[in-house]
Amino acid sequence: MSCSPHRSFQGSCLPLKLPNRASSCVFLLLALPACAQLPRERPPEPSPSSTIQPLPPSLPGDAQDVPEVPGLSPTQRGWNAGATFSGVHDSTTGWATVFTPAIGYSFNDIFSIDATIPIYLYRLAESRSTHPKPTAQLVNQRGEPGDIVFGLHAQFIPRLFQYQLSGLVTAPTGDEAYGLTTGRVTFDISNHFERTYHRITPNLEIGAGDSTTLVNRILTKNYTSLGPLAHFQVGLGIELLRGISFETDAYEQLPIGDQKIYGPSRNGKATVVTGHNVTEDNGFINALDIPINAHTTLSGYYSRSLRFRSDSAAIGISYVFRGTRSAEEAAAYDDLFR
C-alpha cells in the first residue's frame, strides 16, 4: 500500500509489528562511528594579548544547530535559548504560522542537550468528513501544540571530518485528534558527518527511528507517523558573503516494517493509515540563512517531495539570546549566564 499523507488517510488499522530488522539497524548505526578516531586536537594556548573573537556563523545544516531555530548552536558553554516565528506554505493545505521556542545547554565542547516545541498559531487541515461541502474542504485550527522534542548530542572532530551522534526523543504533548502526535513516545538516532573545504561543506547523515516527526526537522509537517524506519541524507553547504549560508540536500526515507500515519480529523479522532511503505519518501531540500545581526537570523527553505509530488516552503525569523557577537558583548553575556 502506498499513499500520500498529504492527500488521503483511508485504510485499515492493522497491529504494528516491529521486526528484528529494526533493532539490528539501530545497532549498526550506533556502531558506525566506532571505526573513527575520536581524539580532539587541543587548540593553541592564547597569548595574554589575545582578545575574544566573534564566533563564525553556522551553516543551515551545521551539526550543532537546532534545525528549527537557526543560530541556536551550543558553541558556547552554558545555557542558550531562542525562538522562531515562521510562515509555512504546503501545496496541499496552504498557509500556516508556527511559533517554535527552544532551549539548549552545552556541558563542554562535546556534549549538549536541547528541547523544542512547535506551536501552530494557525493552520489549515484537510477535512475528514465523508462528504465535505465544497466550501469546507479545509478546517481552520489555531493554537495547537506539537510534540516536545528532546535532543542529546555528542560531537567529535576526528582527523578527517566532523562527526555528531544525536539521540532524539519526543514527549506526546501534541493534539492527537488533529494528527500532531501519535500519542506515544518516539525516538531517533542519527549520525552526521561533514567536512569543510574553504567555503564548501559536504555532509552525510544516516539514521533510524520510529517516527517521521524526527526526520528532516527543518521541515514543518502536517502529519505524524509511528513505525520503524531508516533515513539517509547527502548534501552540500556553501558559505556566501557576509555570513549568508545556503545548503541543498537530497533525502531518502525508508520504512523497515509496518507503519501508521496519523492525520487530522474533525470528529475528535485521528485518521490513521496503516501499511508497509506509507511513510516512504524522497526528495530534496534547499535552505538559506541570512544573519541580520548577532542575535537575529532570517531563514527560509523550499522542499520538493518526489514521491508525494508535493511542495512546501517557509520563511521565518529567529532570535537567540547568545548569538554571534563582539568581544565586549561576549564578556557581558558570559557574566550574565554564569
Order of alpha helices (4+ residues) and beta strands (2+ residues): alpha-beta-beta-beta-beta-beta-beta-beta-beta-beta-beta-beta-beta-beta-beta-beta-beta-beta-beta-alpha
